[in-house]
């Protein structure tokens, strides 16, 4: 199926922006896109007209527009699991003092759709809308472990096992072995695999069909949460995860 080149280019411009790159000059966009400045200017003007791109009046740099926030909120409102799980995220965060996240699978990555910052949390990695690798995160392992073998094979086809720390899983065989353990114990752990000094636990959220539609996780700092306390936190996490699943119609 043919693509519309102008639309493809406009969407690729939007993709240039993230939490690290919030503003760009037109010359920077032109270089990253490998397009002539006049072409980029036309694309930016169109996006700006519809509110998807804005321009800093002082610096002249371009940034994402508020229309994206508006559409993003509509997407979030349509995800029922987020509404059901919210009070459980809040309760667990209040009880443990840690940051609690809710993540769904989107393509070959997880996406944070909600989070509650803990009073004792020292981790700022997660944010709503941010993507997380499947192989190096507890939530990613939970989401993968729920899939049939053929689905896992499809997701891991040409998958990039990016190494984030010395503890990161680096190949398919090691990940498949880890997924077996996740299925057996009912939860997953990321032990400094995504960030040094950070350990996370995650559990599945199931709907009325028994299928896993999301993962709930708890993030801790190793220096503040020892092994025993972490096990206690995971037990609490499992309890809240089960409660959310039951509210979504899941019955064992």
Secondary structure, 3 states (H helix, E strand, C coil): CCCCHHHHHHHHHHHCCCCCCCCECHHHHHHHHCCCHHHHHHHHHHHHHCCCEEECCCCCCEEECHHHHHHHHHHHHCCHHHHHHHHHHHHHHHHHCCEEEEEEEECCEEEEEEEECCCCCCCCCCCCCCEEECCCCHHHHHHHHCCCHHHHHHHCCCCCCCCCCCCCCCCHHHHHHHHHHHHHHCCEEEECCCCCCEEEEEEEEECCCCCEEEEEEEEEECCCCCHHHHHHHHHHHHHHHHHHHHHCCCCC
